[in-house]
Amino acid sequence: MKVISTESSQILAGRIAGALQSEIVDVRFSRFPDGELYLQAGALDRETVIVGSTPGNNALVQLLLLIEACEGSCNHLVLPYMGYARQDKRFHAGEPLSARAVARALSRGVDDIVTVNIHEPSVLSFFEVPAENISLAGEIGAFLQENGQDNPLILGPDEGAAVFSEQVAAVGCWDCDHLKKTRLSGESVVMEPKRLVVEGRNIVIVDDIISTGGTLATAAMMLYGQGARRIDAVCVHGVLTGGAYLHLRAAGIREVVCSDTLERGCSGFTAAGGIAACLRKS
Ligand code: R5P
């Protein structure tokens, strides 16, 4: 079994190959003069692990091309971060079910798929081959332990993150809660923990995605207003669009840490072990 990757997941692919004790396939990436993508893969094996996050349109097209280049091998697709997964419903008439369109396209030419903290588990049913999702809650918990977090309060920024925050908190038997948003009037909204008091506490906000950083920056400002002592943020997928990192630091968040599902400078822990374990059992 060999491991191959798009440009967006090279480091994670290297770590997965290390965990599986597999060889890496070299790939040459370039562009045609009109901007279209080109790639050429080295010698493949009968079984290939294709690793490719799709944070943007080019990454998605490059992954489609890589799957095509691997035709003839038994292909296990690892999709660490799946772009378009958040449009998993038709929220308004006339909208596409984008997550399904992408899932269908990526299913062609692969035998099975592994995702990591996919935004909604229901998206797995859109793939046309067996698909399994792994969670990095355990890895986040271990990261917090290794980095000496002292009796933190683990907070999910919304109800959707409640189970995830409970799973992270379970690693260290830490306190855990999630924020609820109350609209006071018009634009005026207050976010506060559903059950616990934050005054004097060191808080770690955990989430699946940080995209613009808007959710966490607002939460941090409100929590400091309620007396929080220190706030850190840890997420799985650091999309970090439009200056999100600066936005979060400016809101007083001390450290922003993500996994390596997207290759950003603030990766603090890896998805490779969980992905390799999932691939080994399939
Ligand atoms: C929402 O359901 C997600 O879990 C994240 O909270 C959201 O995608 C974060 O987006 P942003 O960083 O743009 O506020």
Boltz pocket constraint, residues with backbone or C-beta under 6 A from the ligand:
constraints:
  - pocket:
      binder: B
      contacts: [[A, 157], [A, 160], [A, 161], [A, 207], [A, 208], [A, 209], [A, 210], [A, 211], [A, 212], [A, 213], [A, 214], [A, 215], [A, 216]]
      max_distance: 6.0
